[in-house]
Amino acid sequence: METAVQAPVETGTPSVARPQTHNGVGRYLPGVGLVLAIALVAFGLGRVVPVIGGPVFGIVLGMIIGAVAPPAASLRPGIAFSSKQVLQIAIIVLGSGLSLSQIVHTGAGSLPVMLGTMAAALVGGWLFGKLLGVSADLRAMIGVGTGICGASAIVATSMVIGAAEMDIAYAISTIFLFNVIAVLLYPALGHLMHFGQHSFGLWAGTAINDTSSVVAAAYTYGRAAGNYAVIVKLTRTTLIIPITLALAGARVLRLRAEARARGGVQAAVSINWRRIIPWFILWFLVASVLNTLHLFTPGQIHVLAQVALFLIVMALSAIGLSANFRQMRQTGPKPLLLGMILWAVVGLSSIALQHLTGQI
């Protein structure tokens, strides 16, 4: 007889709760309206000060507003929708400006750097986490979040290792902090190191955590850097699947060993794979196929690029509003220190691997 062990159900960013009193599309409108208003201001400021860019203005304005006047419960569903679904729509739209040959070439060319930085994050998470005394679940989530794709990877990992909700919140808060730092710091560092568009796109795509932050930093640096970084990042995001499979297998073996020690009862793990696989990547590829078939005119591609940029600003504004500074303070110094070490290790590893592979 098998004992089923249910993995935790994804609830999104812990600071964004869904009110139970409203149903239907209407519950999203207040939050989306607030995000839209902030995004319009940020997009305009980005046009005036292009060296900073709309996405950076969006996340900063969102964080300021969220800190001064935390969003009411009625606004949170719309904010959560804007930070996740709107970003996914933006990436799908970005696919309309790219061809399949670009995607294949970029994905293959970035693979050595991508795999190297992921290995650095996972090994570093295990080693430094152990030295700092960070719990096994927390160091696994921070390592995977840093090495693959931030909050999405943390949630996927939590579902297969059975992590406690407090550890999930700690990991997401830690990753969020260094995402914000990367968005604000990476473009300036890129200019300081005289990175070209290709080099910066590869650096951002392999060294910054969440997709939203990769997009914000890279498109602030330049359109070509942004296009390159998006492909690298989406290729990197697909690594969620083999990593979660490996973690699920390890957990099954551990649970079965524990069950045998208790008297021979086997254990099974139930995993919701629909929540783990990043399906929006498939639609991104569909959009790029349409462009490869020359179904979009240059004028349409330009308009779609502007639409995608505005949607990115919306998503970053929502992510800024979702920042929970109280939760970040509660994480304590050790997880934050681990996140900072891995953030630095992955960033430096990406630069070193680019040099070794002749891409800088």
Residue, then its C-alpha position, 0 to 999 in steps of 0.5 A: m500500500e502506498t502513502a501519497v504525499q501531496a506537494p504544496v500547491e503553487t499560490g504565487t508570490p506569498s505577499v499577494a493573496r487572493p480575496q475570497t469575496h469576489n469572482g469573475v473578471g471584475r476582481y482583477l480590474p481595480g489592480v490592473g487599473l492601478v498597474l496601468a496608471i503606474a505603467l503609463v507614467a513609467f513608460g513616459l518617463g522612460r521616453v524622456v530618460p531612455v538611459i534608465g528606461g520604462p521598466v526600471f521606472g516601473i519597478v521603482l515607482g511600484m516599490i515606492i507606492g507599495a511602501v508608502a501605501p500598501p495595496a488593499a486586498s481588492l487590488r491584489p488579484g489584478i496586481a498578481f495577474s499583471s506581474k505574471q500573466v501580463l509578463q508572459i503575454a509580453i514575451i509571447v508578443l516579443g516572439s513576433g520580432l524573432s525568427l526561428s533561426q535566431i532562436v536556435h542559433t542564440g540558444a545553442g551559442s549560449l548553452p556553455v555559459m548557461l550550463g556553467t552558470m547553473a552549475a555554479a549556482l547549484v554547487g554554490g548553493w549547496l556549499f555556501g548554504k551548508l557553511l552558513g547553516v541554511s536549511a537544505d530546502l531553503r538553500a536548494m530553492i535559493g540555488v535553483g532560483t538563482g541558477i534558473c529563473g527566480a520565483s518560478a523555479i522556486v515555486a516549481t522546486s517547492m512543489v517537488i521537495g515539499a518545502a514549508e511555506m515560510d521557506i518559500a517566502y524567504a527564498i522568493s524575498t531573497i531572490f526578489l531583492f537581488n533581482v531589483i539590484a540587478v535591474l538597477l545596477y547591471p546596465a551601468l556595469g555593462h557600460l562600465m565594462h564596455f559590453g556589446q549588445h551580444s555580450f550584455g544580452l548573454w550576461a543578463g540572460t544567464a546571470i539575472n534571476d527572474t525573466s522580468s528582471v532580465v527583460a528590464a535590464a537588457y532592454t534598458y541596455g538596448r533593443a538587440a541586447g534585449n532580444y538576445a537576452v530573452i532567447v537566452k533566458l527562455t532557453r534557461t527557463t526550460l531547465i526547470i523541467p530536468i531539474t525538477l525531475a531530478l529533485a522529484g526522483a531524489r525525494v521519492l528515493r528519500l521518502r521510500a528510504e524513510a518509509r522502509a525504516r519505519g516498516g516497509v511502507q512505500a511512499a509516492v509523490s504527487i506533482n502537478w506538472r502543468r504548474i511546472i512546465p512553462w507553457f508560454i514558451l510554446w506560444f513564444l515559439v508560435a509567434s516566432v514561426l509566424n514571423t519566420l513565415h513573413l506573416f508580419t510586416p516591418g511596420q507591424i513588428h515595430v508596433l508589436a515591439q512597442v506593445a511588448l515593451f509597454l506590457i513589460v513596464m506593466a509587469l515590472s510596475a506590478i512586481g514593484l507593488s508586490a514587494n513585501f519589505r516586512q517579509m524581506r526583513q524577516t528572512g534574516p541575514k543568512p538566506l540574504l547572505l547566501g543569495m548575495i554570494l550566489w548572485a555574485v558567483v553567477g554574475l562573475s561565472s557568466i563573464a568568465l565563461q564568456h571570456l573562455t568561449g570567446q564571446i567577449 
